[in-house]
Amino acid sequence: MSRLLFLSIFILIYLSLDIYVYQSLKILFQSTIYNISYWAITVFCIASIFLTTQYLQDFNGIRPVWLNIIIGLLVAICVSKLLLGGLHFIYDGIRGITGLLRWVGDISGTYKTESNYIPARRQLVSGIMSGIVAIPFAGFLYGITKGKYNYEVNRIVLEFEDLPDSFDGFKLVQISDIHSGSYDSYEQVEEGIKLINAENADCVVFTGDLVNSNKDEIDPFISAFKQINNKEGKFSITGNHDYYGMRSNYDNECQDYWEDFKGKHNSMGFDLILNENRVIQRGNDKIQIVGVENWGKGPFPKHGDLQKALETVSKDDFTILLSHDPTHWEEHALKHSK
């Protein structure tokens, strides 16, 4: 019932936005083709919402390409309409203020108008706003077709005065935000794994968001990520999306859910660090790998405990912190005594 209620409220909000955007664009498009096309897209979006939520409710496995395309188009259209509606709302607000000033000027005798107080929408302004929104829309289309497999390797050389001598030249590979539920090709994922292995890393770290919303999304790709090679460790932490699957579980099932999720990291060969630390030793030298659970400002999960993770870490230890949300660095890491 809660799912149906949420969908009903979401669709009502979406339709309200849709009607507003439709009226806003009429100044640009005044034809039957526009009317039919616009509302056909609306029907597609509403049908897609019900289709995807129903299909994904009990789905396990690699998403079919057609489903990812539908989800991508749905997100692209909804976000574009939200942006367009926001821009027109600001524009209409300016028109409203202008109309109010004209009305005040009229009754005070300082301004006279023979037309409406509120100026009409201008085609040029609406056209410019539509062009602005077209840019992120094109970006979404690229992302759902080619972008998600357009891997890039960024190599950065870092220098530290307090780095132990034995770790000079230490190579660490970081990967993040896998969001495995969005993948629809095992072969394309393997291509990414090959790029990682080509770096011949001493250590590989994964910094959160293994899935979109459910732990089982990673299952079809466990064998692929298990192929990641390293010399001295594979470590992982959690991101905000890794907690969302527990929202649909009862409290007494959350522990089982979480234990199964941790097991998936182990199956891939990753040591999941949850507010803990690990040591990489080379002779008498060592570095600390500290990992915290997700902590983010606003509505994001706040399970990270940096103090707990650093309990056995000395202030003089060379430490690498793994944390998913950048706001955790600003709000906690920078302020910590260690």
C-alpha positions as CSV (number, residue, x, y, z in Angstrom):
1,M,0.0,0.0,0.0
2,S,2.8,2.4,0.8
3,R,4.4,1.8,-2.6
4,L,1.1,2.5,-4.3
5,L,0.5,5.6,-2.2
6,F,4.0,6.9,-3.1
7,L,3.5,6.2,-6.8
8,S,0.1,8.0,-6.7
9,I,1.5,11.1,-5.0
10,F,4.5,11.1,-7.4
11,I,2.3,10.9,-10.5
12,L,0.0,13.7,-9.2
13,I,3.0,15.9,-8.7
14,Y,4.4,14.9,-12.1
15,L,1.1,15.7,-13.8
16,S,0.9,19.1,-12.2
17,L,4.4,19.9,-13.4
18,D,3.5,18.5,-16.8
19,I,0.5,20.8,-17.3
20,Y,2.5,23.8,-16.2
21,V,5.4,23.0,-18.7
22,Y,2.9,22.3,-21.4
23,Q,1.3,25.7,-21.0
24,S,4.7,27.3,-20.9
25,L,5.8,25.8,-24.2
26,K,2.6,26.6,-26.1
27,I,4.1,29.9,-27.0
28,L,6.8,28.0,-29.0
29,F,4.7,25.2,-30.4
30,Q,1.1,25.8,-31.4
31,S,0.1,22.8,-33.5
32,T,-1.8,19.5,-33.2
33,I,1.4,17.6,-33.6
34,Y,2.8,19.3,-30.5
35,N,-0.3,18.5,-28.5
36,I,-0.3,14.8,-29.5
37,S,3.5,14.4,-29.1
38,Y,3.6,16.1,-25.7
39,W,0.8,14.0,-24.1
40,A,2.1,10.9,-25.7
41,I,5.4,11.4,-23.9
42,T,3.4,12.0,-20.7
43,V,1.6,8.6,-21.2
44,F,4.9,7.0,-21.9
45,C,6.4,8.3,-18.6
46,I,3.5,7.3,-16.4
47,A,3.4,3.8,-18.0
48,S,7.2,3.5,-17.6
49,I,6.9,4.4,-13.9
50,F,4.5,1.5,-13.3
51,L,6.4,-0.9,-15.6
52,T,9.8,-0.4,-14.0
53,T,8.7,-0.4,-10.4
54,Q,6.7,-3.6,-11.0
55,Y,9.5,-5.3,-13.1
56,L,12.3,-4.4,-10.6
57,Q,10.3,-5.4,-7.5
58,D,11.4,-9.0,-7.5
59,F,14.0,-8.9,-10.3
60,N,17.4,-10.5,-10.0
61,G,20.0,-10.6,-12.7
62,I,21.5,-8.4,-15.4
63,R,19.0,-5.8,-16.5
64,P,17.9,-6.1,-20.1
65,V,19.1,-3.3,-22.4
66,W,15.5,-2.2,-23.2
67,L,14.8,-1.7,-19.4
68,N,17.8,0.5,-18.9
69,I,16.9,2.6,-22.0
70,I,13.3,3.1,-20.6
71,I,14.6,4.0,-17.2
72,G,17.2,6.4,-18.7
73,L,14.6,8.1,-20.9
74,L,12.2,8.4,-18.0
75,V,14.8,10.0,-15.8
76,A,16.0,12.3,-18.6
77,I,12.5,13.5,-19.4
78,C,11.4,14.0,-15.8
79,V,14.6,15.9,-14.9
80,S,14.4,18.0,-18.0
81,K,10.7,18.9,-17.3
82,L,11.6,19.7,-13.7
83,L,14.4,22.1,-14.9
84,L,12.2,23.6,-17.5
85,G,9.4,24.1,-15.1
86,G,11.8,25.7,-12.6
87,L,13.2,28.1,-15.1
88,H,9.7,29.1,-16.3
89,F,8.6,29.5,-12.7
90,I,11.4,32.0,-12.1
91,Y,10.5,33.8,-15.4
92,D,6.8,33.9,-14.4
93,G,7.8,35.2,-11.0
94,I,9.6,38.1,-12.7
95,R,6.6,38.7,-14.9
96,G,4.4,38.7,-11.8
97,I,6.6,41.2,-10.0
98,T,6.7,43.4,-13.1
99,G,2.9,43.3,-13.2
100,L,2.6,44.2,-9.6
101,L,4.9,47.2,-10.0
102,R,2.9,48.4,-13.0
103,W,-0.3,48.1,-11.0
104,V,1.2,50.1,-8.2
105,G,2.4,52.7,-10.7
106,D,-1.0,52.8,-12.3
107,I,-3.0,53.5,-9.1
108,S,-0.4,56.0,-8.0
109,G,-0.5,57.8,-11.3
110,T,3.2,57.3,-12.1
111,Y,2.6,54.7,-14.8
112,K,-0.1,54.2,-17.4
113,T,-0.7,51.1,-19.5
114,E,-3.4,50.2,-22.0
115,S,-2.5,46.5,-21.9
116,N,-2.3,43.9,-19.2
117,Y,-0.2,44.7,-16.2
118,I,1.6,41.3,-16.5
119,P,3.8,41.2,-19.6
120,A,3.2,38.3,-22.0
121,R,5.6,35.4,-22.3
122,R,8.2,36.0,-25.0
123,Q,9.1,33.3,-27.5
124,L,12.8,34.2,-27.3
125,V,13.0,33.7,-23.6
126,S,11.1,30.4,-23.7
127,G,13.3,29.3,-26.6
128,I,16.5,30.1,-24.7
129,M,15.3,28.2,-21.6
130,S,14.4,25.2,-23.7
131,G,17.9,25.3,-25.3
132,I,19.5,25.4,-21.8
133,V,17.5,22.3,-20.7
134,A,18.4,20.5,-23.9
135,I,22.0,20.3,-22.8
136,P,21.5,18.1,-19.7
137,F,18.9,16.1,-21.6
138,A,21.5,15.3,-24.3
139,G,23.9,14.4,-21.5
140,F,21.4,11.9,-20.1
141,L,20.9,10.3,-23.5
142,Y,24.6,9.9,-23.9
143,G,24.9,8.4,-20.4
144,I,22.3,5.7,-21.0
145,T,23.8,4.7,-24.3
146,K,27.6,5.1,-24.3
147,G,28.6,7.0,-21.3
148,K,28.3,4.3,-18.6
149,Y,31.0,2.2,-20.3
150,N,33.2,5.0,-21.3
151,Y,35.9,4.3,-18.7
152,E,38.7,6.7,-18.0
153,V,41.9,6.1,-16.1
154,N,43.2,9.2,-14.3
155,R,46.8,8.8,-13.0
156,I,47.8,11.2,-10.2
157,V,51.3,11.2,-8.6
158,L,51.2,12.3,-4.9
159,E,54.1,13.2,-2.7
160,F,54.2,13.1,1.1
161,E,57.1,14.0,3.4
162,D,55.9,11.5,6.0
163,L,55.4,8.5,3.7
164,P,57.5,5.6,5.0
165,D,60.5,4.8,2.7
166,S,59.4,1.3,2.0
167,F,56.2,2.6,0.3
168,D,57.9,4.9,-2.1
169,G,56.3,4.2,-5.5
170,F,53.3,2.5,-3.9
171,K,50.5,2.3,-6.4
172,L,46.9,2.5,-5.3
173,V,43.9,2.2,-7.6
174,Q,40.6,3.7,-6.5
175,I,37.3,2.8,-8.1
176,S,33.9,4.1,-6.9
177,D,30.2,4.3,-7.6
178,I,29.8,1.0,-9.5
179,H,26.0,1.1,-9.3
180,S,25.9,-2.4,-10.6
181,G,22.1,-2.4,-11.1
182,S,22.6,-0.1,-14.1
183,Y,24.8,-2.5,-16.0
184,D,23.3,-4.6,-18.8
185,S,26.5,-6.2,-20.2
186,Y,28.9,-8.5,-18.4
187,E,31.4,-8.2,-21.2
188,Q,31.5,-4.4,-20.9
189,V,32.1,-4.7,-17.2
190,E,35.0,-7.1,-17.9
191,E,36.5,-4.4,-20.1
192,G,36.6,-2.1,-17.1
193,I,38.2,-4.8,-15.0
194,K,41.0,-5.2,-17.6
195,L,41.8,-1.5,-17.3
196,I,42.1,-1.9,-13.6
197,N,44.4,-4.9,-13.8
198,A,46.5,-3.2,-16.4
199,E,47.6,-0.7,-13.7
200,N,49.3,-3.5,-11.8
201,A,48.3,-2.0,-8.5
202,D,49.8,-2.7,-5.1
203,C,46.4,-2.0,-3.5
204,V,42.9,-1.6,-4.9
205,V,40.2,0.4,-3.0
206,F,36.5,0.7,-3.7
207,T,34.9,3.7,-2.1
208,G,31.2,2.9,-2.1
209,D,27.9,2.6,-4.0
210,L,28.2,-1.0,-5.1
211,V,24.5,-1.1,-6.0
212,N,21.6,1.3,-6.8
213,S,19.1,0.1,-4.2
214,N,19.4,-3.7,-3.6
215,K,22.3,-5.9,-2.6
216,D,21.4,-8.6,-5.1
217,E,22.1,-6.2,-8.1
218,I,25.8,-7.2,-7.9
219,D,25.3,-10.9,-8.1
220,P,25.7,-11.3,-11.9
221,F,29.0,-9.4,-11.7
222,I,30.7,-10.9,-8.7
223,S,32.8,-13.2,-10.8
224,A,34.0,-10.2,-12.9
225,F,35.1,-8.1,-9.9
226,K,36.7,-11.1,-8.3
227,Q,39.2,-11.0,-11.2
228,I,40.7,-7.7,-10.0
229,N,44.3,-8.3,-9.2
230,N,46.4,-6.7,-6.4
231,K,49.6,-7.3,-4.4
232,E,48.8,-6.1,-0.9
233,G,45.0,-5.9,-0.5
234,K,41.6,-5.1,-1.9
235,F,39.6,-2.9,0.5
236,S,36.0,-1.5,0.2
237,I,33.6,0.7,2.1
238,T,29.9,1.6,1.8
239,G,28.2,4.5,0.0
240,N,24.7,5.9,0.6
241,H,23.1,3.7,-2.1
242,D,24.3,0.6,-0.3
243,Y,21.8,1.2,2.5
244,Y,18.7,1.8,0.5
245,G,17.8,-1.9,0.2
246,M,17.2,-2.2,3.9
247,R,14.3,0.3,3.7
248,S,12.1,-2.4,2.2
249,N,13.1,-5.0,4.9
250,Y,11.5,-5.3,8.4
251,D,13.8,-4.5,11.3
252,N,14.4,-8.1,12.2
253,E,15.5,-8.9,8.7
254,C,18.0,-6.0,8.3
255,Q,20.8,-7.9,10.0
256,D,20.5,-10.8,7.7
257,Y,20.4,-8.4,4.7
258,W,23.5,-6.7,5.9
259,E,25.4,-9.9,6.6
260,D,24.6,-11.1,3.1
261,F,25.7,-7.8,1.6
262,K,29.0,-8.0,3.4
263,G,29.4,-11.6,2.1
264,K,29.1,-10.3,-1.5
265,H,32.1,-8.0,-0.9
266,N,34.1,-11.0,0.4
267,S,33.1,-13.1,-2.6
268,M,34.6,-10.4,-4.8
269,G,37.8,-10.6,-2.8
270,F,37.3,-7.2,-1.1
271,D,37.8,-6.6,2.6
272,L,34.8,-4.5,3.6
273,I,36.0,-1.9,6.2
274,L,33.2,-0.6,8.4
275,N,34.5,2.1,10.8
276,E,37.7,0.1,11.2
277,N,41.3,0.1,10.0
278,R,43.7,-2.2,8.3
279,V,47.5,-2.3,8.2
280,I,49.7,-2.8,5.2
281,Q,53.2,-3.8,6.4
282,R,56.5,-3.7,4.6
283,G,59.3,-4.7,6.8
284,N,59.3,-2.3,9.7
285,D,57.2,0.3,7.9
286,K,53.5,0.4,7.7
287,I,50.5,2.4,6.5
288,Q,47.0,2.5,7.8
289,I,43.9,2.0,5.6
290,V,41.0,3.6,7.5
291,G,37.5,3.0,6.2
292,V,34.3,4.6,7.4
293,E,30.7,3.8,6.5
294,N,28.8,6.4,4.6
295,W,28.2,9.8,6.3
296,G,26.6,12.6,4.3
297,K,25.0,15.9,5.1
298,G,21.3,16.3,4.6
299,P,19.1,13.3,4.1
300,F,21.9,10.8,3.4
301,P,22.8,7.9,5.7
302,K,25.0,8.8,8.6
303,H,26.6,5.6,9.8
304,G,30.3,6.7,9.5
305,D,32.2,6.8,12.8
306,L,35.6,8.2,12.3
307,Q,36.5,8.2,16.0
308,K,35.9,4.5,16.2
309,A,37.8,3.8,12.9
310,L,40.8,5.6,14.3
311,E,40.9,4.0,17.8
312,T,44.0,1.9,17.2
313,V,45.7,4.4,14.8
314,S,48.5,6.5,16.1
315,K,48.7,10.2,15.3
316,D,52.1,9.5,13.7
317,D,50.9,6.7,11.5
318,F,50.7,7.4,7.7
319,T,47.0,7.0,7.1
320,I,44.8,6.7,4.0
321,L,41.1,7.5,4.7
322,L,38.4,5.8,2.6
323,S,35.1,7.8,2.8
324,H,32.3,8.0,0.2
325,D,30.7,11.4,0.7
326,P,32.9,14.5,0.3
327,T,30.9,16.3,3.0
328,H,32.3,13.8,5.5
329,W,35.8,15.2,4.8
330,E,34.7,18.7,5.4
331,E,32.5,18.1,8.5
332,H,34.6,15.4,10.3
333,A,38.0,14.5,8.8
334,L,39.4,18.0,8.6
335,K,38.3,18.7,12.2
336,H,39.7,15.5,13.7
337,S,42.9,15.7,15.8
338,K,44.5,12.8,14.0
